[in-house]
Amino acid sequence: MWINVGKPIENTIMLIGQYEHTIDAKKRLALPVKFRGELGGKVIVTSGIEKCLVVYTQKEWEVISGKLSNLPISAVEARSFTRVMLANAMEISLDKLGRILIPDYLKNYANLKKEVIVCGLSTRLEVWDSETWDTYRKTAEKGLAEIVSKLGNFGI
């Protein structure tokens, strides 16, 4: 099956795959080596939609935050979403070993324990508690045929 999503965007990063990692006792998470060059020295981490964390490059965050700032403040949903995404966002520097320090409020939001899964999703990473990811993935895979049929409305 061929998926036509339009012409490729120049200078787009490609983060793909899933990787098992651990959060150490000091709340540090080593990001996959494969992604570190693409991420740069600083990333933006914020809450995701399904109780995970989302990690953006600084460049991608500029795009996302620009879109958020253009949402109408007159719309309740737009205000709520913008508040959650921006208020929970934290700029975090990678240390020499490619680790980021996960703030407590984000760690608690995503219910991250020691074992986590880092998923590459093209222009962003998601960080999931390992058990939560396993449950989510299994549920999504069961409904994959229905999901694909609905994506036709988006040109996929």
Phi and psi in radians as a Rosetta constraint file:
Dihedral C 1 N 2 CA 2 C 2 CIRCULARHARMONIC -1.731 0.35
Dihedral N 2 CA 2 C 2 N 3 CIRCULARHARMONIC 2.285 0.35
Dihedral C 2 N 3 CA 3 C 3 CIRCULARHARMONIC -1.903 0.35
Dihedral N 3 CA 3 C 3 N 4 CIRCULARHARMONIC 2.063 0.35
Dihedral C 3 N 4 CA 4 C 4 CIRCULARHARMONIC -1.741 0.35
Dihedral N 4 CA 4 C 4 N 5 CIRCULARHARMONIC 1.905 0.35
Dihedral C 4 N 5 CA 5 C 5 CIRCULARHARMONIC -1.971 0.35
Dihedral N 5 CA 5 C 5 N 6 CIRCULARHARMONIC 0.353 0.35
Dihedral C 5 N 6 CA 6 C 6 CIRCULARHARMONIC 1.654 0.35
Dihedral N 6 CA 6 C 6 N 7 CIRCULARHARMONIC -3.094 0.35
Dihedral C 6 N 7 CA 7 C 7 CIRCULARHARMONIC -1.304 0.35
Dihedral N 7 CA 7 C 7 N 8 CIRCULARHARMONIC 2.602 0.35
Dihedral C 7 N 8 CA 8 C 8 CIRCULARHARMONIC -1.140 0.35
Dihedral N 8 CA 8 C 8 N 9 CIRCULARHARMONIC 2.577 0.35
Dihedral C 8 N 9 CA 9 C 9 CIRCULARHARMONIC -1.552 0.35
Dihedral N 9 CA 9 C 9 N 10 CIRCULARHARMONIC 2.296 0.35
Dihedral C 9 N 10 CA 10 C 10 CIRCULARHARMONIC -1.154 0.35
Dihedral N 10 CA 10 C 10 N 11 CIRCULARHARMONIC 2.541 0.35
Dihedral C 10 N 11 CA 11 C 11 CIRCULARHARMONIC 1.049 0.35
Dihedral N 11 CA 11 C 11 N 12 CIRCULARHARMONIC 0.447 0.35
Dihedral C 11 N 12 CA 12 C 12 CIRCULARHARMONIC -1.407 0.35
Dihedral N 12 CA 12 C 12 N 13 CIRCULARHARMONIC 2.380 0.35
Dihedral C 12 N 13 CA 13 C 13 CIRCULARHARMONIC -1.424 0.35
Dihedral N 13 CA 13 C 13 N 14 CIRCULARHARMONIC 2.757 0.35
Dihedral C 13 N 14 CA 14 C 14 CIRCULARHARMONIC -2.249 0.35
Dihedral N 14 CA 14 C 14 N 15 CIRCULARHARMONIC 1.764 0.35
Dihedral C 14 N 15 CA 15 C 15 CIRCULARHARMONIC -1.881 0.35
Dihedral N 15 CA 15 C 15 N 16 CIRCULARHARMONIC 1.981 0.35
Dihedral C 15 N 16 CA 16 C 16 CIRCULARHARMONIC -2.432 0.35
Dihedral N 16 CA 16 C 16 N 17 CIRCULARHARMONIC 2.739 0.35
Dihedral C 16 N 17 CA 17 C 17 CIRCULARHARMONIC 1.840 0.35
Dihedral N 17 CA 17 C 17 N 18 CIRCULARHARMONIC 2.960 0.35
Dihedral C 17 N 18 CA 18 C 18 CIRCULARHARMONIC -2.240 0.35
Dihedral N 18 CA 18 C 18 N 19 CIRCULARHARMONIC 2.460 0.35
Dihedral C 18 N 19 CA 19 C 19 CIRCULARHARMONIC -2.371 0.35
Dihedral N 19 CA 19 C 19 N 20 CIRCULARHARMONIC 2.364 0.35
Dihedral C 19 N 20 CA 20 C 20 CIRCULARHARMONIC -1.496 0.35
Dihedral N 20 CA 20 C 20 N 21 CIRCULARHARMONIC 2.278 0.35
Dihedral C 20 N 21 CA 21 C 21 CIRCULARHARMONIC -2.471 0.35
Dihedral N 21 CA 21 C 21 N 22 CIRCULARHARMONIC 3.018 0.35
Dihedral C 21 N 22 CA 22 C 22 CIRCULARHARMONIC -2.208 0.35
Dihedral N 22 CA 22 C 22 N 23 CIRCULARHARMONIC 2.654 0.35
Dihedral C 22 N 23 CA 23 C 23 CIRCULARHARMONIC -1.696 0.35
Dihedral N 23 CA 23 C 23 N 24 CIRCULARHARMONIC 2.194 0.35
Dihedral C 23 N 24 CA 24 C 24 CIRCULARHARMONIC -1.393 0.35
Dihedral N 24 CA 24 C 24 N 25 CIRCULARHARMONIC 3.122 0.35
Dihedral C 24 N 25 CA 25 C 25 CIRCULARHARMONIC -1.091 0.35
Dihedral N 25 CA 25 C 25 N 26 CIRCULARHARMONIC -0.382 0.35
Dihedral C 25 N 26 CA 26 C 26 CIRCULARHARMONIC -1.663 0.35
Dihedral N 26 CA 26 C 26 N 27 CIRCULARHARMONIC 0.264 0.35
Dihedral C 26 N 27 CA 27 C 27 CIRCULARHARMONIC 1.162 0.35
Dihedral N 27 CA 27 C 27 N 28 CIRCULARHARMONIC 0.519 0.35
Dihedral C 27 N 28 CA 28 C 28 CIRCULARHARMONIC -1.758 0.35
Dihedral N 28 CA 28 C 28 N 29 CIRCULARHARMONIC 2.461 0.35
Dihedral C 28 N 29 CA 29 C 29 CIRCULARHARMONIC -2.126 0.35
Dihedral N 29 CA 29 C 29 N 30 CIRCULARHARMONIC 2.142 0.35
Dihedral C 29 N 30 CA 30 C 30 CIRCULARHARMONIC -1.406 0.35
Dihedral N 30 CA 30 C 30 N 31 CIRCULARHARMONIC 2.103 0.35
Dihedral C 30 N 31 CA 31 C 31 CIRCULARHARMONIC -1.332 0.35
Dihedral N 31 CA 31 C 31 N 32 CIRCULARHARMONIC 2.594 0.35
Dihedral C 31 N 32 CA 32 C 32 CIRCULARHARMONIC -0.938 0.35
Dihedral N 32 CA 32 C 32 N 33 CIRCULARHARMONIC 2.362 0.35
Dihedral C 32 N 33 CA 33 C 33 CIRCULARHARMONIC -0.927 0.35
Dihedral N 33 CA 33 C 33 N 34 CIRCULARHARMONIC -0.699 0.35
Dihedral C 33 N 34 CA 34 C 34 CIRCULARHARMONIC -0.978 0.35
Dihedral N 34 CA 34 C 34 N 35 CIRCULARHARMONIC -0.504 0.35
Dihedral C 34 N 35 CA 35 C 35 CIRCULARHARMONIC -1.687 0.35
Dihedral N 35 CA 35 C 35 N 36 CIRCULARHARMONIC -0.294 0.35
Dihedral C 35 N 36 CA 36 C 36 CIRCULARHARMONIC -1.048 0.35
Dihedral N 36 CA 36 C 36 N 37 CIRCULARHARMONIC -0.702 0.35
Dihedral C 36 N 37 CA 37 C 37 CIRCULARHARMONIC -1.107 0.35
Dihedral N 37 CA 37 C 37 N 38 CIRCULARHARMONIC -0.622 0.35
Dihedral C 37 N 38 CA 38 C 38 CIRCULARHARMONIC -1.326 0.35
Dihedral N 38 CA 38 C 38 N 39 CIRCULARHARMONIC -0.496 0.35
Dihedral C 38 N 39 CA 39 C 39 CIRCULARHARMONIC -1.379 0.35
Dihedral N 39 CA 39 C 39 N 40 CIRCULARHARMONIC -0.500 0.35
Dihedral C 39 N 40 CA 40 C 40 CIRCULARHARMONIC 1.434 0.35
Dihedral N 40 CA 40 C 40 N 41 CIRCULARHARMONIC -2.919 0.35
Dihedral C 40 N 41 CA 41 C 41 CIRCULARHARMONIC -1.478 0.35
Dihedral N 41 CA 41 C 41 N 42 CIRCULARHARMONIC -0.291 0.35
Dihedral C 41 N 42 CA 42 C 42 CIRCULARHARMONIC -2.381 0.35
Dihedral N 42 CA 42 C 42 N 43 CIRCULARHARMONIC 2.559 0.35
Dihedral C 42 N 43 CA 43 C 43 CIRCULARHARMONIC -2.304 0.35
Dihedral N 43 CA 43 C 43 N 44 CIRCULARHARMONIC 2.873 0.35
Dihedral C 43 N 44 CA 44 C 44 CIRCULARHARMONIC -1.933 0.35
Dihedral N 44 CA 44 C 44 N 45 CIRCULARHARMONIC 2.233 0.35
Dihedral C 44 N 45 CA 45 C 45 CIRCULARHARMONIC -2.044 0.35
Dihedral N 45 CA 45 C 45 N 46 CIRCULARHARMONIC 2.334 0.35
Dihedral C 45 N 46 CA 46 C 46 CIRCULARHARMONIC -2.540 0.35
Dihedral N 46 CA 46 C 46 N 47 CIRCULARHARMONIC 3.061 0.35
Dihedral C 46 N 47 CA 47 C 47 CIRCULARHARMONIC -1.288 0.35
Dihedral N 47 CA 47 C 47 N 48 CIRCULARHARMONIC 2.475 0.35
Dihedral C 47 N 48 CA 48 C 48 CIRCULARHARMONIC -1.650 0.35
Dihedral N 48 CA 48 C 48 N 49 CIRCULARHARMONIC 3.139 0.35
Dihedral C 48 N 49 CA 49 C 49 CIRCULARHARMONIC -1.317 0.35
Dihedral N 49 CA 49 C 49 N 50 CIRCULARHARMONIC -0.802 0.35
Dihedral C 49 N 50 CA 50 C 50 CIRCULARHARMONIC -1.793 0.35
Dihedral N 50 CA 50 C 50 N 51 CIRCULARHARMONIC 0.935 0.35
Dihedral C 50 N 51 CA 51 C 51 CIRCULARHARMONIC 1.006 0.35
Dihedral N 51 CA 51 C 51 N 52 CIRCULARHARMONIC 0.790 0.35
Dihedral C 51 N 52 CA 52 C 52 CIRCULARHARMONIC -2.294 0.35
Dihedral N 52 CA 52 C 52 N 53 CIRCULARHARMONIC 3.090 0.35
Dihedral C 52 N 53 CA 53 C 53 CIRCULARHARMONIC -1.883 0.35
Dihedral N 53 CA 53 C 53 N 54 CIRCULARHARMONIC 2.622 0.35
Dihedral C 53 N 54 CA 54 C 54 CIRCULARHARMONIC -2.052 0.35
Dihedral N 54 CA 54 C 54 N 55 CIRCULARHARMONIC 2.340 0.35
Dihedral C 54 N 55 CA 55 C 55 CIRCULARHARMONIC -2.014 0.35
Dihedral N 55 CA 55 C 55 N 56 CIRCULARHARMONIC 2.144 0.35
Dihedral C 55 N 56 CA 56 C 56 CIRCULARHARMONIC -2.025 0.35
Dihedral N 56 CA 56 C 56 N 57 CIRCULARHARMONIC 2.592 0.35
Dihedral C 56 N 57 CA 57 C 57 CIRCULARHARMONIC -1.214 0.35
Dihedral N 57 CA 57 C 57 N 58 CIRCULARHARMONIC 2.844 0.35
Dihedral C 57 N 58 CA 58 C 58 CIRCULARHARMONIC -1.069 0.35
Dihedral N 58 CA 58 C 58 N 59 CIRCULARHARMONIC -0.702 0.35
Dihedral C 58 N 59 CA 59 C 59 CIRCULARHARMONIC -1.116 0.35
Dihedral N 59 CA 59 C 59 N 60 CIRCULARHARMONIC -0.799 0.35
Dihedral C 59 N 60 CA 60 C 60 CIRCULARHARMONIC -1.164 0.35
Dihedral N 60 CA 60 C 60 N 61 CIRCULARHARMONIC -0.622 0.35
Dihedral C 60 N 61 CA 61 C 61 CIRCULARHARMONIC -1.116 0.35
Dihedral N 61 CA 61 C 61 N 62 CIRCULARHARMONIC -0.639 0.35
Dihedral C 61 N 62 CA 62 C 62 CIRCULARHARMONIC -1.033 0.35
Dihedral N 62 CA 62 C 62 N 63 CIRCULARHARMONIC -0.710 0.35
Dihedral C 62 N 63 CA 63 C 63 CIRCULARHARMONIC -1.141 0.35
Dihedral N 63 CA 63 C 63 N 64 CIRCULARHARMONIC -0.863 0.35
Dihedral C 63 N 64 CA 64 C 64 CIRCULARHARMONIC -1.099 0.35
Dihedral N 64 CA 64 C 64 N 65 CIRCULARHARMONIC -0.860 0.35
Dihedral C 64 N 65 CA 65 C 65 CIRCULARHARMONIC -1.155 0.35
Dihedral N 65 CA 65 C 65 N 66 CIRCULARHARMONIC -0.538 0.35
Dihedral C 65 N 66 CA 66 C 66 CIRCULARHARMONIC -1.121 0.35
Dihedral N 66 CA 66 C 66 N 67 CIRCULARHARMONIC -0.745 0.35
Dihedral C 66 N 67 CA 67 C 67 CIRCULARHARMONIC -1.137 0.35
Dihedral N 67 CA 67 C 67 N 68 CIRCULARHARMONIC -0.709 0.35
Dihedral C 67 N 68 CA 68 C 68 CIRCULARHARMONIC -1.114 0.35
Dihedral N 68 CA 68 C 68 N 69 CIRCULARHARMONIC -0.708 0.35
Dihedral C 68 N 69 CA 69 C 69 CIRCULARHARMONIC -1.225 0.35
Dihedral N 69 CA 69 C 69 N 70 CIRCULARHARMONIC -0.290 0.35
Dihedral C 69 N 70 CA 70 C 70 CIRCULARHARMONIC -1.610 0.35
Dihedral N 70 CA 70 C 70 N 71 CIRCULARHARMONIC -0.052 0.35
Dihedral C 70 N 71 CA 71 C 71 CIRCULARHARMONIC -1.226 0.35
Dihedral N 71 CA 71 C 71 N 72 CIRCULARHARMONIC 2.578 0.35
Dihedral C 71 N 72 CA 72 C 72 CIRCULARHARMONIC -1.230 0.35
Dihedral N 72 CA 72 C 72 N 73 CIRCULARHARMONIC 2.189 0.35
Dihedral C 72 N 73 CA 73 C 73 CIRCULARHARMONIC -1.236 0.35
Dihedral N 73 CA 73 C 73 N 74 CIRCULARHARMONIC -0.198 0.35
Dihedral C 73 N 74 CA 74 C 74 CIRCULARHARMONIC -1.347 0.35
Dihedral N 74 CA 74 C 74 N 75 CIRCULARHARMONIC -0.265 0.35
Dihedral C 74 N 75 CA 75 C 75 CIRCULARHARMONIC -1.654 0.35
Dihedral N 75 CA 75 C 75 N 76 CIRCULARHARMONIC 2.143 0.35
Dihedral C 75 N 76 CA 76 C 76 CIRCULARHARMONIC -0.981 0.35
Dihedral N 76 CA 76 C 76 N 77 CIRCULARHARMONIC -0.796 0.35
Dihedral C 76 N 77 CA 77 C 77 CIRCULARHARMONIC -1.101 0.35
Dihedral N 77 CA 77 C 77 N 78 CIRCULARHARMONIC -0.693 0.35
Dihedral C 77 N 78 CA 78 C 78 CIRCULARHARMONIC -1.125 0.35
Dihedral N 78 CA 78 C 78 N 79 CIRCULARHARMONIC -0.771 0.35
Dihedral C 78 N 79 CA 79 C 79 CIRCULARHARMONIC -1.086 0.35
Dihedral N 79 CA 79 C 79 N 80 CIRCULARHARMONIC -0.792 0.35
Dihedral C 79 N 80 CA 80 C 80 CIRCULARHARMONIC -1.096 0.35
Dihedral N 80 CA 80 C 80 N 81 CIRCULARHARMONIC -0.837 0.35
Dihedral C 80 N 81 CA 81 C 81 CIRCULARHARMONIC -1.105 0.35
Dihedral N 81 CA 81 C 81 N 82 CIRCULARHARMONIC -0.770 0.35
Dihedral C 81 N 82 CA 82 C 82 CIRCULARHARMONIC -1.078 0.35
Dihedral N 82 CA 82 C 82 N 83 CIRCULARHARMONIC -0.759 0.35
Dihedral C 82 N 83 CA 83 C 83 CIRCULARHARMONIC -1.049 0.35
Dihedral N 83 CA 83 C 83 N 84 CIRCULARHARMONIC -0.840 0.35
Dihedral C 83 N 84 CA 84 C 84 CIRCULARHARMONIC -1.108 0.35
Dihedral N 84 CA 84 C 84 N 85 CIRCULARHARMONIC -0.851 0.35
Dihedral C 84 N 85 CA 85 C 85 CIRCULARHARMONIC -1.106 0.35
Dihedral N 85 CA 85 C 85 N 86 CIRCULARHARMONIC -0.790 0.35
Dihedral C 85 N 86 CA 86 C 86 CIRCULARHARMONIC -1.402 0.35
Dihedral N 86 CA 86 C 86 N 87 CIRCULARHARMONIC -0.710 0.35
Dihedral C 86 N 87 CA 87 C 87 CIRCULARHARMONIC -1.181 0.35
Dihedral N 87 CA 87 C 87 N 88 CIRCULARHARMONIC -0.552 0.35
Dihedral C 87 N 88 CA 88 C 88 CIRCULARHARMONIC -1.500 0.35
Dihedral N 88 CA 88 C 88 N 89 CIRCULARHARMONIC -0.148 0.35
Dihedral C 88 N 89 CA 89 C 89 CIRCULARHARMONIC -1.267 0.35
Dihedral N 89 CA 89 C 89 N 90 CIRCULARHARMONIC 2.497 0.35
Dihedral C 89 N 90 CA 90 C 90 CIRCULARHARMONIC -2.472 0.35
Dihedral N 90 CA 90 C 90 N 91 CIRCULARHARMONIC 2.247 0.35
Dihedral C 90 N 91 CA 91 C 91 CIRCULARHARMONIC -1.417 0.35
Dihedral N 91 CA 91 C 91 N 92 CIRCULARHARMONIC 2.218 0.35
Dihedral C 91 N 92 CA 92 C 92 CIRCULARHARMONIC -2.282 0.35
Dihedral N 92 CA 92 C 92 N 93 CIRCULARHARMONIC 2.289 0.35
Dihedral C 92 N 93 CA 93 C 93 CIRCULARHARMONIC -1.497 0.35
Dihedral N 93 CA 93 C 93 N 94 CIRCULARHARMONIC 2.463 0.35
Dihedral C 93 N 94 CA 94 C 94 CIRCULARHARMONIC -1.393 0.35
Dihedral N 94 CA 94 C 94 N 95 CIRCULARHARMONIC 2.399 0.35
Dihedral C 94 N 95 CA 95 C 95 CIRCULARHARMONIC -1.422 0.35
Dihedral N 95 CA 95 C 95 N 96 CIRCULARHARMONIC -3.086 0.35
Dihedral C 95 N 96 CA 96 C 96 CIRCULARHARMONIC -1.054 0.35
Dihedral N 96 CA 96 C 96 N 97 CIRCULARHARMONIC -0.402 0.35
Dihedral C 96 N 97 CA 97 C 97 CIRCULARHARMONIC -1.713 0.35
Dihedral N 97 CA 97 C 97 N 98 CIRCULARHARMONIC 0.160 0.35
Dihedral C 97 N 98 CA 98 C 98 CIRCULARHARMONIC 1.341 0.35
Dihedral N 98 CA 98 C 98 N 99 CIRCULARHARMONIC 0.411 0.35
Dihedral C 98 N 99 CA 99 C 99 CIRCULARHARMONIC -1.718 0.35
Dihedral N 99 CA 99 C 99 N 100 CIRCULARHARMONIC 2.612 0.35
Dihedral C 99 N 100 CA 100 C 100 CIRCULARHARMONIC -2.084 0.35
Dihedral N 100 CA 100 C 100 N 101 CIRCULARHARMONIC 2.586 0.35
Dihedral C 100 N 101 CA 101 C 101 CIRCULARHARMONIC -1.613 0.35
Dihedral N 101 CA 101 C 101 N 102 CIRCULARHARMONIC 2.061 0.35
Dihedral C 101 N 102 CA 102 C 102 CIRCULARHARMONIC -1.494 0.35
Dihedral N 102 CA 102 C 102 N 103 CIRCULARHARMONIC 2.050 0.35
Dihedral C 102 N 103 CA 103 C 103 CIRCULARHARMONIC -1.081 0.35
Dihedral N 103 CA 103 C 103 N 104 CIRCULARHARMONIC 2.605 0.35
Dihedral C 103 N 104 CA 104 C 104 CIRCULARHARMONIC -0.958 0.35
Dihedral N 104 CA 104 C 104 N 105 CIRCULARHARMONIC -0.754 0.35
Dihedral C 104 N 105 CA 105 C 105 CIRCULARHARMONIC -1.121 0.35
Dihedral N 105 CA 105 C 105 N 106 CIRCULARHARMONIC -0.571 0.35
Dihedral C 105 N 106 CA 106 C 106 CIRCULARHARMONIC -1.353 0.35
Dihedral N 106 CA 106 C 106 N 107 CIRCULARHARMONIC -0.690 0.35
Dihedral C 106 N 107 CA 107 C 107 CIRCULARHARMONIC -1.051 0.35
Dihedral N 107 CA 107 C 107 N 108 CIRCULARHARMONIC -0.755 0.35
Dihedral C 107 N 108 CA 108 C 108 CIRCULARHARMONIC -1.192 0.35
Dihedral N 108 CA 108 C 108 N 109 CIRCULARHARMONIC -0.729 0.35
Dihedral C 108 N 109 CA 109 C 109 CIRCULARHARMONIC -0.963 0.35
Dihedral N 109 CA 109 C 109 N 110 CIRCULARHARMONIC -0.825 0.35
Dihedral C 109 N 110 CA 110 C 110 CIRCULARHARMONIC -1.548 0.35
Dihedral N 110 CA 110 C 110 N 111 CIRCULARHARMONIC 0.051 0.35
Dihedral C 110 N 111 CA 111 C 111 CIRCULARHARMONIC 0.920 0.35
Dihedral N 111 CA 111 C 111 N 112 CIRCULARHARMONIC 0.736 0.35
Dihedral C 111 N 112 CA 112 C 112 CIRCULARHARMONIC -1.334 0.35
Dihedral N 112 CA 112 C 112 N 113 CIRCULARHARMONIC 2.254 0.35
Dihedral C 112 N 113 CA 113 C 113 CIRCULARHARMONIC -1.844 0.35
Dihedral N 113 CA 113 C 113 N 114 CIRCULARHARMONIC -2.471 0.35
Dihedral C 113 N 114 CA 114 C 114 CIRCULARHARMONIC -1.396 0.35
Dihedral N 114 CA 114 C 114 N 115 CIRCULARHARMONIC -0.816 0.35
Dihedral C 114 N 115 CA 115 C 115 CIRCULARHARMONIC -1.550 0.35
Dihedral N 115 CA 115 C 115 N 116 CIRCULARHARMONIC 2.183 0.35
Dihedral C 115 N 116 CA 116 C 116 CIRCULARHARMONIC -2.306 0.35
Dihedral N 116 CA 116 C 116 N 117 CIRCULARHARMONIC 2.841 0.35
Dihedral C 116 N 117 CA 117 C 117 CIRCULARHARMONIC -2.044 0.35
Dihedral N 117 CA 117 C 117 N 118 CIRCULARHARMONIC 2.271 0.35
Dihedral C 117 N 118 CA 118 C 118 CIRCULARHARMONIC -1.857 0.35
Dihedral N 118 CA 118 C 118 N 119 CIRCULARHARMONIC 2.060 0.35
Dihedral C 118 N 119 CA 119 C 119 CIRCULARHARMONIC -1.876 0.35
Dihedral N 119 CA 119 C 119 N 120 CIRCULARHARMONIC 2.243 0.35
Dihedral C 119 N 120 CA 120 C 120 CIRCULARHARMONIC -1.527 0.35
Dihedral N 120 CA 120 C 120 N 121 CIRCULARHARMONIC 2.141 0.35
Dihedral C 120 N 121 CA 121 C 121 CIRCULARHARMONIC -2.201 0.35
Dihedral N 121 CA 121 C 121 N 122 CIRCULARHARMONIC 1.036 0.35
Dihedral C 121 N 122 CA 122 C 122 CIRCULARHARMONIC 1.257 0.35
Dihedral N 122 CA 122 C 122 N 123 CIRCULARHARMONIC -1.406 0.35
Dihedral C 122 N 123 CA 123 C 123 CIRCULARHARMONIC -1.897 0.35
Dihedral N 123 CA 123 C 123 N 124 CIRCULARHARMONIC 0.121 0.35
Dihedral C 123 N 124 CA 124 C 124 CIRCULARHARMONIC -2.644 0.35
Dihedral N 124 CA 124 C 124 N 125 CIRCULARHARMONIC 2.857 0.35
Dihedral C 124 N 125 CA 125 C 125 CIRCULARHARMONIC -1.946 0.35
Dihedral N 125 CA 125 C 125 N 126 CIRCULARHARMONIC 2.630 0.35
Dihedral C 125 N 126 CA 126 C 126 CIRCULARHARMONIC -2.104 0.35
Dihedral N 126 CA 126 C 126 N 127 CIRCULARHARMONIC 2.485 0.35
Dihedral C 126 N 127 CA 127 C 127 CIRCULARHARMONIC -2.048 0.35
Dihedral N 127 CA 127 C 127 N 128 CIRCULARHARMONIC 2.085 0.35
Dihedral C 127 N 128 CA 128 C 128 CIRCULARHARMONIC -2.092 0.35
Dihedral N 128 CA 128 C 128 N 129 CIRCULARHARMONIC 2.545 0.35
Dihedral C 128 N 129 CA 129 C 129 CIRCULARHARMONIC -1.052 0.35
Dihedral N 129 CA 129 C 129 N 130 CIRCULARHARMONIC 2.399 0.35
Dihedral C 129 N 130 CA 130 C 130 CIRCULARHARMONIC -0.992 0.35
Dihedral N 130 CA 130 C 130 N 131 CIRCULARHARMONIC -0.792 0.35
Dihedral C 130 N 131 CA 131 C 131 CIRCULARHARMONIC -1.175 0.35
Dihedral N 131 CA 131 C 131 N 132 CIRCULARHARMONIC -0.730 0.35
Dihedral C 131 N 132 CA 132 C 132 CIRCULARHARMONIC -1.091 0.35
Dihedral N 132 CA 132 C 132 N 133 CIRCULARHARMONIC -0.748 0.35
Dihedral C 132 N 133 CA 133 C 133 CIRCULARHARMONIC -1.073 0.35
Dihedral N 133 CA 133 C 133 N 134 CIRCULARHARMONIC -0.774 0.35
Dihedral C 133 N 134 CA 134 C 134 CIRCULARHARMONIC -1.050 0.35
Dihedral N 134 CA 134 C 134 N 135 CIRCULARHARMONIC -0.771 0.35
Dihedral C 134 N 135 CA 135 C 135 CIRCULARHARMONIC -1.121 0.35
Dihedral N 135 CA 135 C 135 N 136 CIRCULARHARMONIC -0.823 0.35
Dihedral C 135 N 136 CA 136 C 136 CIRCULARHARMONIC -1.059 0.35
Dihedral N 136 CA 136 C 136 N 137 CIRCULARHARMONIC -0.843 0.35
Dihedral C 136 N 137 CA 137 C 137 CIRCULARHARMONIC -1.050 0.35
Dihedral N 137 CA 137 C 137 N 138 CIRCULARHARMONIC -0.788 0.35
Dihedral C 137 N 138 CA 138 C 138 CIRCULARHARMONIC -1.094 0.35
Dihedral N 138 CA 138 C 138 N 139 CIRCULARHARMONIC -0.737 0.35
Dihedral C 138 N 139 CA 139 C 139 CIRCULARHARMONIC -1.134 0.35
Dihedral N 139 CA 139 C 139 N 140 CIRCULARHARMONIC -0.786 0.35
Dihedral C 139 N 140 CA 140 C 140 CIRCULARHARMONIC -1.110 0.35
Dihedral N 140 CA 140 C 140 N 141 CIRCULARHARMONIC -0.712 0.35
Dihedral C 140 N 141 CA 141 C 141 CIRCULARHARMONIC -1.142 0.35
Dihedral N 141 CA 141 C 141 N 142 CIRCULARHARMONIC -0.604 0.35
Dihedral C 141 N 142 CA 142 C 142 CIRCULARHARMONIC -1.099 0.35
Dihedral N 142 CA 142 C 142 N 143 CIRCULARHARMONIC -0.634 0.35
Dihedral C 142 N 143 CA 143 C 143 CIRCULARHARMONIC -1.737 0.35
Dihedral N 143 CA 143 C 143 N 144 CIRCULARHARMONIC 0.304 0.35
Dihedral C 143 N 144 CA 144 C 144 CIRCULARHARMONIC -1.058 0.35
Dihedral N 144 CA 144 C 144 N 145 CIRCULARHARMONIC -0.719 0.35
Dihedral C 144 N 145 CA 145 C 145 CIRCULARHARMONIC -1.066 0.35
Dihedral N 145 CA 145 C 145 N 146 CIRCULARHARMONIC -0.751 0.35
Dihedral C 145 N 146 CA 146 C 146 CIRCULARHARMONIC -1.176 0.35
Dihedral N 146 CA 146 C 146 N 147 CIRCULARHARMONIC -0.711 0.35
Dihedral C 146 N 147 CA 147 C 147 CIRCULARHARMONIC -1.054 0.35
Dihedral N 147 CA 147 C 147 N 148 CIRCULARHARMONIC -0.817 0.35
Dihedral C 147 N 148 CA 148 C 148 CIRCULARHARMONIC -1.065 0.35
Dihedral N 148 CA 148 C 148 N 149 CIRCULARHARMONIC -0.709 0.35
Dihedral C 148 N 149 CA 149 C 149 CIRCULARHARMONIC -1.111 0.35
Dihedral N 149 CA 149 C 149 N 150 CIRCULARHARMONIC -0.568 0.35
Dihedral C 149 N 150 CA 150 C 150 CIRCULARHARMONIC -1.359 0.35
Dihedral N 150 CA 150 C 150 N 151 CIRCULARHARMONIC -0.433 0.35
Dihedral C 150 N 151 CA 151 C 151 CIRCULARHARMONIC -1.225 0.35
Dihedral N 151 CA 151 C 151 N 152 CIRCULARHARMONIC -0.277 0.35
Dihedral C 151 N 152 CA 152 C 152 CIRCULARHARMONIC -1.001 0.35
Dihedral N 152 CA 152 C 152 N 153 CIRCULARHARMONIC -0.502 0.35
Dihedral C 152 N 153 CA 153 C 153 CIRCULARHARMONIC -1.163 0.35
Dihedral N 153 CA 153 C 153 N 154 CIRCULARHARMONIC -0.302 0.35
Dihedral C 153 N 154 CA 154 C 154 CIRCULARHARMONIC -1.815 0.35
Dihedral N 154 CA 154 C 154 N 155 CIRCULARHARMONIC 0.153 0.35
Dihedral C 154 N 155 CA 155 C 155 CIRCULARHARMONIC 1.453 0.35
Dihedral N 155 CA 155 C 155 N 156 CIRCULARHARMONIC 0.328 0.35
